[in-house]
Amino acid sequence: MKNNYSRWILGTRGFYDNYSIKLKIPESNISFSLNYSLMSPYDLYDPHIKIWIIIQYQDEPLKNIALKDMYPMKAGSFSSEMFFVKIGENILKSNKVKGEIKNDQNSISWNLDLNIEKESSLYPLKYLFDFKYLKNKVATPGIISSFTGDIVIDDKTYKLDNTKGIETHFWGRKLPENWNWGQCIDFDNSDNTLFNAYLFKRNLPLNFSTPDISMFHLFYKGKDYYFNTPLSMILTQNDYHIGYWKFKTENTELKLIGAFEIEYKDFLAIKSSDVNHESLFSHATMFGKLVIDIYKKEGWVFRKIDTISTQKGAYIEFVHRYKDPHVELIID
């Protein structure tokens, strides 16, 4: 799957490459978020790679665990010819996710078979993924992935058997000024349904900035619906702040009116950096609320046909250049 191949060329300055795995451990209120990343800054410092993991306990936030390991680039590999990422002894590839992180207090290991079942490509044209003038690219090659194997958290083993999760990949030459990314494959009242949403804003010269640019994908009743054409982007309306994102978008077949809502207690903040070392703060959770009203076009009007929702099943992140003071910083 080419959208999982790394685009970094050895020695290139000003480039980042990031992969993530997200899932919920069955029969628990525990989420597992795993991130593999490469950062090659503009300056003369050596590029580095890192891996971090967050275990979030929805009902027991004091038990949350966050671990991070950083390595020099020579300690790993990001392949441009296949889906293969290696950071230290931690492996992510087309059919396997395996590794371990520990410190003096906690130890987490995982050995999972990976099966990617469905892709979500939000960009309207696939060639844009290789178009060098777009400074950042996002892809969800595994919007529906299944995982089988073991996750061990502080000597407690959790068994996964075809557990559904999400695998994402984003890369580029500079991160946006801010972005929202929301995903759901676990609706309470609609089986075999997924939703993928991305919004970003980028700074321009002379203190100008782009308007909000947003793209959406709904898989519903066996059919893919994309809201990513220039017309869809012009008609889309977004209203958001950290913890809330309301959207209204349409294409020639459907109109969607929906909102992500997250309580502050369910958020965790992760600090990272851009290629120029400017700080970024991701406010993220896998326990978000999402409600979408679906309208179908009949003649010249849209008629409501369904409402799909999840109370605690949506993943959502709000990334800004500042941290919301209400959200705990778990990785610095």
Summary of the structure (lengths in Angstrom):
residues: 332
radius of gyration: 19.2
end to end distance: 32.4
largest distance: 64.2
contacts: 1066
relative contact order: 0.15
helix: 8%
strand: 63%
